[in-house]
Amino acid sequence: MDSLAIEGAEPIRGPKNPLPDPWPREVGPNALTYLEEWVRSGNTADLLGRFDEAFARLNGARYAISVANCTVACHTAISAVGVGPGDEVIVSPISDYGTLYGIIAQRAIPVFSDVNPLNGNVTAEDVKRRITSKTRALILTHWAGITIDMDPIMEISSSYNLPVIEDCCQAPLAKYRNSNAGTIGSLGCFSFDNEKHISCGTGGAVITDEEVYAKRASNFAEARGSFVEDPLYGRRHKILGCNYRFDGLRAAECLAQIEILPVQVARRRYLGAKLNKLLSEIEGIRPCPIPADGDAVYWIFPFIVETEALCVDLDTFAAALNAEGLAASSGRYYLIPDSHDLLNDLRHTYSIGDRPGGNRDTYFDRKYSAGMTPKAKWYVDHMLRWTFTEKYSDTDVEDIATIISKVANRYRRKTLHISRPNRGLMNPEM
């Protein structure tokens, strides 16, 4: 059996032939043109408006509202659908602070749905069992760029009259049937952070087909809750809004990037499918399944390590991959009910007692932990991932699969007997 680089052998992809790095990112050939236009105009060129129109058109939506980042995009969407104090919002447990923030900021109550344990995305079956009379909305993440199975989610939305917010930070232009992620639910939220598909340092957007949501989102994020009913008087601030505006300089950069985004996404889709096929042939390794009508455009690339079949733990397996040249690691902190301690100690954010209006705040009666979503916990305990890039060649993908296969072969138990008390967790249909 071949020795591993972590044991002193030559790595498959070492310093002399490293895998392509996602950085620097490709900005797009027209970026300097748009930036020059912005500068020459004296900051008056309407690049924000042009970007919003172009981004809406790219996604097949009627409206787009660009904002400062995706955290505030999610907050804007949650505000737009009318979530307020005491409302419950069903949310993906495997995501990021940005998905959670808006719920807490609106003094609503996050309710975490469990997931398909093989790909980290919520399932309609579990979403449905979390619905109560207080449920006001769903905000669900297309984790890692793999689309959620949306048809059954939208059936729930219709049956219970619940708006669905799609967190598409990791999944721009991912397809579900013939629709782009973000256009299936009521609103979609996007990120333009440095490491995302569209990269300008910071930024985000909300898209929707509903005029009422577009107006509310724009009012909340841009007009700070103000309305002008009497032009002779000026604006009146009627609701609590925020200054979450995007800026023209970054809009110029993003305008150039969305012109090249379809080609980049198509390349990620192709490379990811090729790698999944290779990984499916490795005993003890499982690619994350994609819904039959769904898609995967891979912000990060996740896969499942059946540690029960190995003689090492997940972190040792990851260390061996790193030594071979693949910078993979676990992502346990993505399990929000486990990693976000603020959920159980909001005294740093809100005082205990009555909330505005005199109603008793029941938030403090809740306790959050990984045990709320056992399948999500299983997922983060078996998942490794790394930042994916469209820069890979076919040979790079083949070498990645070779690295994973080499490490799995080295650490696989001689007698393969996997004890799974909760064997159903391995069933992606659960």
N, C-alpha and C positions, 0 to 999 in steps of 0.2 A: 504494500500500500504506500502511495506517495506521501512523503513527509510534507508538513505544512510550513509555510513561511514563518509562522509564529514559533515553530520549532527549529528554525535556522535554515530552512531550505530557500531556494530562489522563489520569489513571488511570481505569480502569473502576470501581474501588471505592477511593476515596481517603478522607482524614480526615473528609470530610463524610458519607460513606455507607459506613462500614467493614463488612466481613463480621462476623457475630456472633462473639464470643469465647466459647470453651468455659467461661471463668470469668466470674462466679461460677457454681458448680455448683448444681443443684437438689438439695436435701437430702430433701425429702419432707414432706408435711403433718403427719405424726405424730411428727417428730423431737423437738420440744419436750416432747411428752407422755411419750415414753420417757425422755428425759433427766431430766425432773422426777421421774419414777418412781424412777430410779436415785438421784437426790439425796435424795429423801424417805425412801428405804429405808435410808439410811446405808450405801450401797454393798453392800447385801445382796440386792437384787433379782436374780434369776437371768436377766439379760438375755443372758448368754453362752449358756446352755443353750437359751433361746428362739430366739436367732439361729441357732445350729447346727441346730436342728430346722427352722426356717423356710428356711434356705439349702439344706439337704438336700432338703426338699420342693419348693422352687422348681426345683431342677435335676433332680428325679426320681431322687435317690440315696437309699440307705438311711442313710448316715452322713455327717456333716460335722464337721470339727474345725477351729475357727477358730484362727488363729495370728497372730504379730506382723506378718508381711509375706509377700509371695510368695516372696522369696528363701528364707526358712526353710520355707515351705510345700513348695517343691521339695526342699529338704534332707530334710524330714520324710518325704516320699513315697519318696525314694531310700533312706532308712534303712528304711522300712517294708517294702520289697520285698527287703531283705537284701543290698544292695550293700555291699561291703567292699573292703579293700586288694587291689589287683591286678586287680580285676574291670574289665571294659570296659563302658562305657555308651555306646550310640549316641545322639547328641544333635543337635538342629538347629543348623546353623552360623549362621543368622541369627536372633538372639534377643538376650538380655541377660545380664549377669553373673549375675542371679538363677537362670537356668536351669543355669548352669555350676557355681555355688558348691558345691552339695551333693555333686557328683561329686568335686571336689577335696577337700572336707572329709572325705569317707569314704575318701580315699586311693585312689580308683578312677581309671580312665584314660578320659578323654573321647575318643570316636571320632566325628568329624563326618561326617554323611551329606550328600551334595549335594542340590540342590533343583530344583524346576521353575523355570527361569530367568525365567519371567514373573510368578510370584507369591511366590517366596521360601520356599515350603513344601517340606519333604522329600518324596521320592517313594519308594514301596515298592521299586521296582527298585534304587535306590541303597542304601537301608537294607539290603536283603538281601545285597548284595555286601560290606557292611562287617562282617557277622556272622562271628565266630570262635568257637573253643571257649571263649574267656574272656568272651564277651558275657554279661552278666547282666541287662540291662534296656535299655529305650528310654525316653528322655524327649524328647518332640517338641512343638514350639511351633506353635499355630495362629496364625501370624504375621499381625499387623495386624487380626486379627478374621476372617480368611478361614480356613475349616476345611480341614484336610488331607483328602485322599481316604483315608478311614479303613478301608474294607473290605479293600483289599489289605494294609494295615498289620496289621490284625487276623488276616488269614490267616497272615502271617509269625509273629505272636505265638503263634498256635495251633500252627503247625508246629514252632517252635523252643522252645516253652514259655518265652517271654520276656514278663515283665510290661511293659505299656505305661503310661507316665505322660504324661498330656496336660497341657501347660502352657497353661492357658486364661486367662492374665492379660489377654489382649487380646480374648477371645472368649466372655464369659459369655452363656449362652442362645443361642449360635450353634447351628444345627441341622445334623446330618448324618443323612440319612434322617429318622427320627422321634425321634432321640435328641439330647439336649443335649450339647454339647462337655463333656468331663470325665466322662461316664458311659459312654463307649464302651470305653476302656481299663480298666486296673486301678484307677487313681486319677486324679483331676483336681486341678490346682492353680490358685488364683485370687489376684488382687491387688485390694486396696482402697486403693491409693495415690491421691494427690490427683487425678491426671490420668486415672485409669481410669474405667470405666463406673460402678462403685460407688466412691464417693470419701469417705474419712474421714481423710485424712492419711497413715495407714499401716495395714496390716492385710492379712490373707490367709486362705485356707482350703484344706483338703484335703477332697475328697469321694471316696467309694468305696462299692461295694456289698458288699465283702468284709469280713466281721467281723474276720478275722485282721489285715487291713491297718489297719482302723479302730483296733483295740486297740493294735497296734504304733505307729501314728502318735500316738495319744493318750499312750501311755507315753513315747515319745521326746520329744514336744514339750511335754507338760504335767507329767508325773510325773518327768521327768529320769532315766528309766531305773530307777525304783524300783518295788519290789513289796512288798506286805504279806502275808506268808505266816503270820505269827504275830502277831495283834493285840496280844498282851501285850508283844511286843518292839517292833513298829513296822516301819518301812520298811527294806528292804535295797536298796542300789543294785547291781543285777546287770549292767547294761549302761551304756555311755556315752550319756547323754541330754542334753537341753538345756532351758532355760527359754525356750520360744518362745511363751509364752501371749499371747493377745489380752487386751484389757481391757474391762470392762463399759461404760465410758463410750463407747468407740468402737463397741461392739456396739449400743448404743442408736441411734447415728446410722446405722449400716449396716442395722439392722432397718427403719428408716423408708425407706431408699433401695431396698431390694429390693422394697418394695411398689410402687414406681414404675418399676422396672427393665424389666419386660416392655414397657411402652408406649414407653420410651426406645429400647430395642433395636429394636423394630418400626419406629420412625421412622428410625433409622440405616440399617436394612436397605432401607427404601423410598428414602431419599435417595441411598444408595450405588448402588442399581440404576439410578436415574434418571441419575446422573452418569456411570456406566459407559457407558450407552447413548449419551450425548452425546459422550463421549471417543472411542468407537469410530468416530465419523464424522470424526475429525481425522487427517489423514495425518501419519505420523511419531509419533503418540501411541498407546499401547496400554493399555487397562485390564487390570488383573491378573485372570486368569481364576479362576472359582470352580468347584470340582468339580461335576459334574452332580447329585450327590446332596447337595451341600454348601450352605454359607451364608456370608454375610459381614456382620458387625455393626460393623465399622470403629471401632477405637480410633484409629488413624491412617488416612488415606486414601492408599494408594500408587498410583502409575501409572508406566508405562514410557515413557521418552523415547528414541526411536531416534536417538541423537546422530549416527549415521552419515549420517542424512538431513539434518542441520543444518550450518550454517557456524559454530556456536559449541559450546562444551563444556557439560557438564551444569550446572556452577556458574553460568555466565553466563546460561543459560536460567532457572535458579532466581532469580537476581537480577532478571531482567526480570519474572518472575511477582510477586515481592515488590513491585516498583515499581507494579504494577497493582493491588495490594491483596490478593494471595494469598500468605500466609506459608509458602511451600514451601521445602524444603531437602533435601539428600541425606542419606543415613543410612549412610555407609560404615562407621562405627564399630559398627554392628550385626553386622558380619561377625566373629564371635568369634575364629576362628583367626588373624585378622589383627590385631585390636585389643587382644586380651587378652595382653599381653606376659608376664604372670605364667606362662602356660603353658610358656614356654621358659626361665623362670628361677625355679623353685620353691625355690631355695635360701633365699629370703626367707621361705618357709613351712615347708619341710621340709629336713632335712639330707640330703646325698648319702650313700648307703651302704645299710646293711641296715635294713629296716623291722621293726616288732615281729613276732616269730616267727622271725627269722633268715633270711627269704627275701630274696634279692636284689631290690631295687626296680628294675624295668625301666622305670619311668616316664621316667627321665632319658635314656633312649636315644631318645626320640621328639622330633621337631621339628615345630612347628606353623606353618602359614603359609596365606595365601590360596590358594596353589596346590593345597592339599588338596581344595578345593571350587571348581573353576573356574566352574561355573554360578552358584554363589552369588556369586562375585566379579563375574561379568557382571551379575547382578541389581543389586548395590549400586552398580555403575558406571553404571547406566541408570535407577535408580529415584529419584523425588522423592516427598515425602510431607509432609503437614501434619496437625496435630491436628484431628480431625473432631468435629462436635457435632450433636446432635439439634435444636439451636436453629435450624438453617438453614431458610429457606423455600424453596419451589420456585424463586422468583426468584433467591435466593442461589445455588442450585445451577446455574441457567442462567448466571448471571454468572461463576461459577467456570469453567464450560466455555468461555465466551466469552473469558475471560482466557487460558486455556491455548491456545485456538485462535488468538487474536491473536498471541501470542508465537511459536507454531509457524509460522504463516504468514509472519511477519516474518523468521524465521531459517532457513526451509527453503531448501535448495539449489535453484537454478533448474532444473538438470538433475538429477533424482532418480536417482542410481545408488548403491545401497548395497552396498558391498563387505563381505561377511561370510564370512571364511575358515571360521568355525565356524557356518555357517548353521543347523545343527541346534539351536543354542542358542535360536533363535527359535521352536522347536516346543514348545508347552506340554505335549505328550504325552510328551516325553523324560523 
